Amino acid sequence: MSEEAIPVTVRILDKEYCVSCPPHEQEDLLESARLLDQRMRAIRQKGNVIGSDRIAVQVALNISHELLLLQRQQRAEREMIDRLSALQERVQVALAAQRALDDPEKSV
C-alpha cells in the first residue's frame, strides 16, 4: 500500500518552500531542511559568498563532499571486513589441518 504524499512547508534562509513527501518521511525532511538552513546561514555569515543561489551551491558542494568521504570510508570498512573474514577462514582451515595432522584418527 503506497502512502499519499503530503505537503510540508520548510523555511530556508527566511524563505518558505512547500515540498511533498510521504508522511513517514516528514521528520527526515524537516531535519534535512534545518541542516540546510543552518549550513546556508553559516556560509552567509562568513560573508565570502553572496546570493542565496551561490550559497546553496556552496552548501550542496560541501554536503556532496562529505557524502563522498563517508562512502569511501564505508567502502574501506567493507573491504577490511572482507579481508578479515578471508583471513579468519584461512586460520580455521589451517587449524583444522593441524588438528588432522596431530590426531589422524579423529579426522577420519
C-alpha positions in Angstrom: 0.0 0.0 0.0 1.5 3.3 -1.1 1.2 6.4 1.1 -0.2 9.5 -0.3 2.4 12.4 -0.4 1.6 15.3 1.9 2.6 18.9 1.5 5.2 20.0 4.1 6.4 23.6 4.4 10.0 24.2 5.2 11.8 27.5 5.9 15.3 28.0 4.5 17.1 31.4 4.7 13.8 33.1 5.6 12.0 31.7 2.5 9.2 29.1 2.7 9.1 26.2 0.4 6.3 23.7 0.0 7.6 20.1 -0.6 5.6 16.9 -0.9 6.7 13.8 0.8 5.3 10.6 2.2 4.1 11.0 5.8 6.7 8.6 7.2 9.5 10.8 5.7 8.2 14.1 7.1 10.5 14.3 10.1 13.5 13.5 8.0 12.5 16.2 5.5 12.2 18.7 8.3 15.5 17.7 9.8 17.2 18.0 6.4 15.7 21.5 5.9 17.0 22.5 9.3 20.5 21.3 8.5 20.4 23.1 5.1 19.2 26.3 6.7 22.0 26.1 9.3 24.7 25.5 6.7 23.4 28.2 4.5 23.3 30.7 7.3 26.8 29.8 8.4 28.2 30.5 4.9 26.2 33.7 4.6 27.6 34.9 7.9 31.1 34.3 6.7 30.4 36.8 4.0 32.6 35.3 1.3 29.6 34.1 -0.8 26.9 36.4 -1.8 23.5 35.4 -3.2 21.3 32.6 -2.0 21.7 30.6 -5.1 25.5 30.7 -4.7 25.2 29.9 -1.1 23.0 26.9 -1.9 25.5 25.6 -4.4 28.4 26.0 -1.9 26.4 24.1 0.7 25.5 21.4 -1.9 29.2 21.0 -2.8 30.2 20.8 0.9 27.5 18.2 1.6 28.3 16.2 -1.5 32.0 16.2 -0.5 31.1 14.9 3.0 28.9 12.2 1.3 31.8 11.1 -0.9 34.1 10.9 2.1 31.6 8.8 4.0 31.1 6.4 1.0 34.8 6.0 0.7 35.1 5.2 4.4 32.2 2.7 4.2 33.8 1.0 1.2 37.2 0.8 3.0 35.4 -0.7 6.1 33.6 -3.3 3.9 37.0 -4.2 2.3 38.6 -4.6 5.7 35.7 -6.8 6.9 36.0 -8.9 3.7 39.8 -9.3 4.3 39.3 -10.2 7.9 36.7 -12.8 7.0 39.0 -14.3 4.4 41.9 -14.4 7.0 39.6 -15.9 9.6 38.6 -18.6 7.1 42.3 -19.3 6.3 43.1 -19.6 10.0 40.2 -22.0 10.6 41.3 -24.2 7.6 44.9 -24.2 8.9 43.8 -25.1 12.4 41.6 -27.9 11.1 44.5 -29.2 9.0 46.8 -29.1 12.0 44.3 -31.0 14.2 44.1 -33.6 11.5 47.9 -34.0 11.5 48.0 -34.1 15.3 45.3 -36.7 15.6 44.7 -38.5 12.3 42.2 -40.9 13.9 39.8 -38.1 14.9 39.8 -36.5 11.5 38.6 -39.7 9.7 
